[in-house]
Amino acid sequence: MQIRRLDSRAAGFDRDLDALLAWQPDAADDVLARVNDILAAVRARGDAALLELTARFDEIEAKSVAELEMPAERLARAHASIDAEARDALELAAARIRAYAERQKLESWRYIEADGTLLGQQVSPLDRVGLYVPGGKAAYPSSVLMNAIPAVVAGVPELIMVVPTPRGAVDELVLAAAQIAGVHRVFTIGGAQAVAALAYGTETVPAVDKIVGPGNIYVATAKRLVYGTVGIDMVAGPSEILVICDGKTDPDWIAMDLFSQAEHDEDAQAILLSPDGDFLDRVEASIARLLEAMPRRAIIEQSLGARGALVEVADLDEAAEIANRIAPEHLELSLDDAENFARSIRHAGAIFLGRHTAEAIGDYCAGPNHVLPTSRTARFSSPLGVYDFQKRTSLIGCSPAGADALGRVASTLAQGEGLVAHARSAEFRVDKTGS
């Protein structure tokens, strides 16, 4: 397998880097058409459409959508029945995620101005949130924890989880994670039809205010199309890792870190930046040797061959500049003084500090959320957090003196915009006996 080698000092480097980073997230026309049809069907026919689509795509026959809801006792049974080591791992990860999330909570605030006018911000949780969880071949209990726990910490009173169970295949770890995270209701439906049910509501599935969680191209396309009717977390692209290394880390560690994201799917991206060309050679040799034992070797090979790169840079300062240009989902700083170096990074979903911090720790149990901006959206987006499940409402309460002073200002500005009713509304509250 050949992995691309780039040199920042070579002619055409900027063009080559742009080509490497290019990613087109839009769905093909046939996918878009099918998803639109599914959304329209569920919106128009509710439960009946859900039953038909679940039978067609997941081969599950049910007489009512109520049959597709898992009772709370089923989640408790899954939690009790899984391997003790797995249960302990889920519990520990959940505790760490919850502890981190607790520090993110926004609080309401207000202050009173000298004339008695009140200004402030009232923070409240969303009423109901939908969580999409992949099912079948892809089962991610860690995704349940990462998406559900911040919502629960935010105070969301109702969390609805949807998870497909094709041909009845149920993942016990996913159900156990839902029990641990505090999910309130679980429906065994998936695909674009599940997104539609959460967005529009049916006779049985309640409509939510926001939909979070990963899914395939049909799920991602459906989330994009229902945005506006409901909020969404993001439309995520392929997983990414960028490693900056000074050449002093074991090359096997770095090679495996690149594999850890490349094994997600063929479109995932793994890039290494280093000022040490000999170190890049050693990492390339490690890649060739370690790849042999990887169960997902074919996926890793295709990912690294198509979108991976080993890049030689002039120095670490240039590496920071390139990292900010890439704005990666995951950024490993395998350096001596990683904490100080991180201050030069403006754009990254998550930064992993030092040689002993594998990105995989962040995927499961470090505490910060693993739902991160991809495809360079870290330039303007942030990781999923408690704040994504809270709303901020402005508070304005004028005292008589405030109504007088601010009313005069508002009237002047409103008249300048030609909005007479605005001006009159403010003027009615102005003290006519004053100067």
C-alpha positions in Angstrom: 0.0 0.0 0.0 1.3 3.5 -0.9 0.4 6.4 1.4 0.8 9.9 -0.1 4.0 11.8 0.8 3.9 15.6 0.7 6.5 18.3 1.5 5.3 21.7 2.5 8.3 23.3 0.7 7.6 21.6 -2.6 6.0 23.5 -5.5 2.2 22.9 -5.7 1.9 21.9 -2.0 -1.0 24.2 -1.4 -2.9 22.8 -4.3 -2.1 19.2 -3.3 -3.3 19.8 0.3 -6.5 21.4 -0.9 -7.2 18.4 -3.1 -6.4 16.0 -0.2 -8.9 17.8 2.1 -11.7 18.2 -0.5 -14.8 16.4 0.6 -18.3 16.6 -1.0 -20.9 15.7 1.6 -24.0 16.1 -0.7 -26.1 13.0 -1.3 -26.6 11.7 -4.8 -29.8 12.6 -6.5 -31.3 9.1 -6.1 -30.6 9.1 -2.3 -32.1 12.6 -2.0 -35.2 11.5 -3.9 -35.7 8.4 -1.8 -35.3 10.3 1.4 -37.7 13.0 0.3 -40.3 10.3 -0.5 -39.8 8.6 2.9 -40.1 11.9 4.8 -43.3 12.8 2.9 -44.8 9.3 3.6 -44.2 9.5 7.3 -45.4 13.1 7.5 -48.6 12.2 5.7 -49.4 8.7 7.1 -47.6 8.5 10.4 -47.6 5.1 12.0 -48.9 3.3 8.9 -45.9 4.5 6.9 -43.5 3.7 9.7 -44.8 0.1 9.8 -44.5 -0.4 6.0 -41.0 1.1 5.9 -39.8 -0.9 8.9 -41.1 -4.1 7.2 -39.4 -3.2 3.9 -36.0 -2.1 5.1 -35.5 -4.0 8.4 -37.7 -7.0 7.7 -39.7 -6.6 10.9 -43.4 -7.1 10.8 -45.4 -5.4 13.5 -49.1 -4.7 13.8 -48.5 -1.4 15.6 -45.7 1.0 16.3 -46.3 0.4 20.0 -44.9 -3.1 19.4 -41.7 -1.5 18.2 -41.2 0.4 21.5 -39.0 -1.4 24.0 -40.3 -1.5 27.6 -38.1 -0.1 30.3 -37.8 -3.6 31.8 -36.0 -4.7 28.6 -33.3 -2.0 29.0 -32.9 -3.0 32.7 -32.5 -6.6 31.7 -29.9 -5.8 29.1 -27.9 -3.8 31.7 -28.1 -6.8 34.1 -27.2 -9.4 31.6 -24.1 -8.0 29.8 -20.6 -9.1 30.8 -19.6 -7.5 34.1 -16.4 -6.1 32.6 -18.3 -4.4 29.8 -20.9 -3.1 32.3 -18.2 -1.6 34.5 -16.5 0.0 31.5 -19.8 1.6 30.4 -20.5 2.8 33.9 -17.0 4.3 34.3 -17.2 6.0 30.9 -20.7 7.4 31.7 -19.5 8.8 35.0 -16.6 10.6 33.4 -18.8 12.0 30.6 -21.3 13.1 33.2 -18.7 14.8 35.3 -17.3 16.7 32.4 -20.8 17.7 31.2 -21.8 19.0 34.6 -19.1 21.7 34.2 -20.7 22.8 30.9 -24.1 23.8 32.2 -25.1 27.3 31.5 -26.9 29.2 34.3 -29.5 31.9 34.1 -28.3 35.4 35.1 -29.7 38.9 35.5 -28.7 42.3 36.7 -30.5 45.6 37.6 -29.4 48.9 36.2 -29.2 52.1 38.2 -32.7 53.2 37.2 -34.3 49.8 38.0 -34.3 48.3 34.6 -33.8 44.5 34.6 -31.7 42.7 32.0 -30.7 39.1 31.9 -30.7 35.7 30.3 -32.9 32.8 31.2 -31.6 29.3 30.4 -33.9 26.4 30.0 -33.6 22.8 28.6 -35.2 21.6 25.4 -38.5 19.9 26.0 -37.8 16.7 24.1 -34.8 15.4 22.2 -34.4 12.5 19.7 -31.3 10.3 19.7 -30.5 8.3 16.6 -28.3 5.2 17.2 -27.0 3.0 14.4 -28.0 -0.6 14.5 -27.3 -3.9 12.7 -23.7 -4.3 11.8 -22.8 -0.9 13.3 -23.5 -0.8 17.1 -22.0 2.1 19.1 -22.9 2.1 22.8 -20.3 4.9 23.3 -22.4 7.0 20.9 -25.4 6.5 23.2 -23.5 7.8 26.2 -22.0 10.7 24.4 -25.3 12.0 22.9 -27.7 11.2 25.8 -25.8 12.2 28.9 -25.3 15.9 28.0 -29.0 16.1 27.3 -29.9 14.5 30.6 -27.4 16.8 32.4 -29.0 19.8 30.7 -32.3 18.8 32.2 -34.1 17.6 29.1 -37.2 15.9 30.6 -37.8 13.4 27.7 -35.2 11.7 25.6 -36.4 9.4 22.8 -34.0 6.9 21.3 -34.5 5.2 17.9 -32.3 2.3 16.9 -32.9 -0.1 14.0 -32.9 -3.8 14.7 -32.7 -5.4 11.2 -34.2 -8.9 11.2 -34.6 -8.6 15.0 -30.8 -8.1 15.7 -30.6 -6.3 19.0 -27.3 -5.1 20.5 -27.4 -5.6 24.3 -24.6 -3.1 24.9 -26.5 -0.4 23.2 -29.6 -1.1 25.3 -27.5 -1.2 28.5 -25.9 2.1 27.5 -29.4 3.6 27.1 -30.3 2.4 30.6 -27.1 3.9 32.1 -27.4 7.2 30.3 -31.0 7.8 31.3 -32.9 7.4 28.0 -36.6 7.6 28.6 -38.1 5.7 25.6 -36.6 3.5 22.9 -38.2 2.6 19.5 -36.7 -0.1 17.3 -37.0 1.9 14.1 -34.2 3.3 11.9 -33.3 5.0 8.7 -34.8 8.2 7.2 -38.2 7.0 8.5 -37.0 7.2 12.1 -35.7 10.7 11.5 -39.1 11.7 10.0 -41.0 10.2 12.9 -38.9 12.2 15.4 -39.2 15.4 13.3 -42.9 15.4 12.5 -44.3 13.0 15.1 -46.7 10.2 14.5 -49.7 8.8 16.4 -47.2 6.9 18.6 -43.8 8.5 18.3 -43.7 12.0 19.8 -42.2 14.9 17.8 -39.0 16.2 19.3 -37.2 19.6 19.3 -33.8 18.4 18.3 -32.3 15.2 16.7 -28.8 14.1 17.5 -26.7 11.1 16.7 -24.8 9.5 13.8 -26.2 7.5 10.9 -25.6 6.4 7.3 -26.1 8.6 4.2 -29.9 8.2 4.4 -30.0 9.3 8.0 -27.6 12.2 7.4 -29.6 13.4 4.4 -32.9 13.1 6.3 -31.4 15.2 9.2 -30.3 17.8 6.7 -33.8 18.0 5.2 -35.7 18.2 8.4 -33.5 20.9 9.9 -35.7 24.0 10.5 -38.6 21.9 11.6 -36.3 20.6 14.3 -32.8 21.3 15.4 -29.9 18.9 14.6 -26.5 18.4 16.1 -24.6 18.5 12.7 -24.3 16.7 9.4 -21.1 14.9 10.0 -18.5 13.9 7.4 -16.0 11.1 7.6 -13.9 10.7 10.7 -10.5 12.6 10.7 -7.3 12.5 12.6 -4.3 14.9 12.3 -1.1 14.1 14.2 1.7 16.5 14.8 4.8 14.8 16.0 8.4 16.0 16.6 9.8 12.7 15.7 10.5 11.5 19.2 7.4 9.2 19.6 7.5 5.5 18.9 6.5 5.3 15.2 4.4 2.2 15.9 2.2 4.3 18.2 1.7 7.0 15.6 0.9 4.4 12.9 -1.7 2.8 15.1 -3.2 6.2 15.9 -3.6 6.8 12.1 -5.2 3.4 11.8 -7.7 4.2 14.6 -9.5 6.6 12.4 -8.8 5.1 9.0 -10.6 1.9 10.1 -13.9 3.7 10.5 -14.6 3.8 6.7 -12.9 4.2 3.4 -13.5 7.9 3.3 -11.9 8.6 6.7 -8.8 10.8 6.7 -5.5 10.3 8.6 -2.6 12.8 8.2 0.7 13.1 10.0 2.8 16.3 10.1 6.4 16.2 11.1 9.6 18.2 10.5 11.6 15.0 10.7 11.7 13.2 7.3 13.5 10.2 8.7 10.7 9.8 11.2 8.1 9.8 8.4 10.0 7.0 6.8 9.9 5.0 10.1 6.1 5.6 10.4 5.6 4.5 6.9 7.5 1.3 7.7 5.4 0.8 10.8 2.2 1.2 8.7 3.4 -1.5 6.3 4.3 -3.9 9.1 1.3 -3.4 11.5 -1.3 -3.4 8.7 -0.9 -7.1 8.2 -2.6 -7.9 11.6 -5.5 -5.4 11.3 -8.9 -7.1 11.0 -10.2 -4.1 9.0 -7.1 -4.0 6.9 -8.9 -3.5 3.6 -10.7 -0.4 4.9 -7.6 1.0 6.4 -5.6 0.5 3.2 -8.3 2.2 1.1 -8.6 5.1 3.5 -4.9 5.8 3.8 -4.3 5.3 0.1 -7.1 7.6 -1.0 -7.1 10.4 1.7 -4.1 9.8 4.0 -0.8 11.6 3.9 2.6 11.8 5.6 3.6 15.5 5.4 7.1 16.9 6.0 7.0 20.5 7.3 9.7 23.1 7.8 9.2 23.2 11.5 6.6 22.9 14.2 5.4 26.5 13.8 4.5 25.7 10.2 2.8 22.5 11.4 0.5 24.7 13.6 -0.3 26.9 10.6 -1.2 23.9 8.5 -3.2 22.4 11.3 -5.3 25.5 11.6 -5.9 25.4 7.8 -7.0 21.7 8.1 -9.2 22.4 11.2 -9.3 18.6 12.0 -11.9 16.7 14.0 -9.2 15.1 16.1 -5.7 16.6 16.6 -3.0 14.7 18.4 0.0 16.8 19.6 2.7 14.1 20.1 5.3 16.6 21.4 7.3 17.5 24.5 5.4 20.6 25.4 2.0 19.9 23.9 0.0 22.0 26.4 1.9 25.1 25.5 1.9 24.3 21.7 -1.9 23.9 21.9 -2.2 27.6 22.4 -1.2 28.1 18.8 -4.2 26.0 17.6 -7.3 27.9 16.8 -9.3 25.3 14.9 -9.8 21.7 16.0 -12.7 19.6 17.4 -10.6 18.1 20.1 -6.9 18.3 21.0 -5.0 15.4 22.5 -2.0 16.5 24.5 1.3 14.6 24.7 2.7 11.3 23.6 0.6 9.2 25.9 -2.8 10.5 24.9 -4.3 8.3 22.2 -7.3 9.7 20.3 -9.1 6.5 21.0 -9.3 7.5 24.7 -11.4 10.5 23.7 -13.7 8.2 21.7 -14.8 6.3 24.7 -14.0 7.4 28.2 -11.9 10.6 28.7 -15.0 12.6 29.4 -15.2 15.3 26.7 -17.7 14.5 24.0 -16.7 12.6 20.9 -19.3 14.2 18.7 -17.0 16.7 16.9 -17.1 19.0 13.9 -15.6 17.4 10.7 -14.7 18.5 7.2 -13.1 21.7 8.3 -16.2 22.9 10.2 -14.1 23.2 13.4 -13.4 26.7 12.0 -16.9 27.7 13.2 -18.3 24.8 15.1 -17.7 23.1 18.5 -18.1 19.7 20.1 -21.5 18.5 21.2 -22.2 19.5 24.8 -24.8 20.4 27.4 -25.2 23.8 25.8 -26.6 22.2 22.7 -29.6 21.0 24.8 -30.2 24.4 26.5 -32.0 27.5 25.2 -31.1 31.0 26.1 -33.9 33.6 26.4 -33.3 37.3 26.9 -35.0 39.1 29.7 -35.8 42.8 29.5 -37.8 44.6 32.2 -38.0 48.4 32.0 -38.6 50.5 35.1 -40.6 53.7 34.6 -37.3 55.6 34.4 -35.9 53.1 32.0 -39.0 53.2 29.8 -38.6 57.0 29.6 -34.9 57.0 28.7 -34.8 54.0 26.4 -38.2 55.0 24.8 -36.8 58.2 23.5 -33.8 56.4 22.0 -36.0 53.7 20.5 -38.4 56.3 19.0 -35.5 58.2 17.3 -34.1 55.0 15.8 -37.5 53.7 14.8 -38.4 56.9 13.0 -35.1 56.8 11.2 -36.1 53.3 9.9 -39.6 54.5 8.9 -41.3 52.3 11.4 -43.8 54.6 13.0 -45.7 52.0 15.1 -42.4 51.0 16.7 -41.8 54.7 17.6 -45.3 55.3 18.9 -45.2 52.1 21.0 -42.0 53.3 22.7 -43.3 56.9 23.0 -46.5 55.9 24.9 -44.3 54.9 27.8 -42.2 58.1 27.8 -42.8 60.5 30.7 -44.7 63.4 29.1 -44.4 65.5 32.2 -40.6 65.5 32.0 -38.3 67.6 29.9 
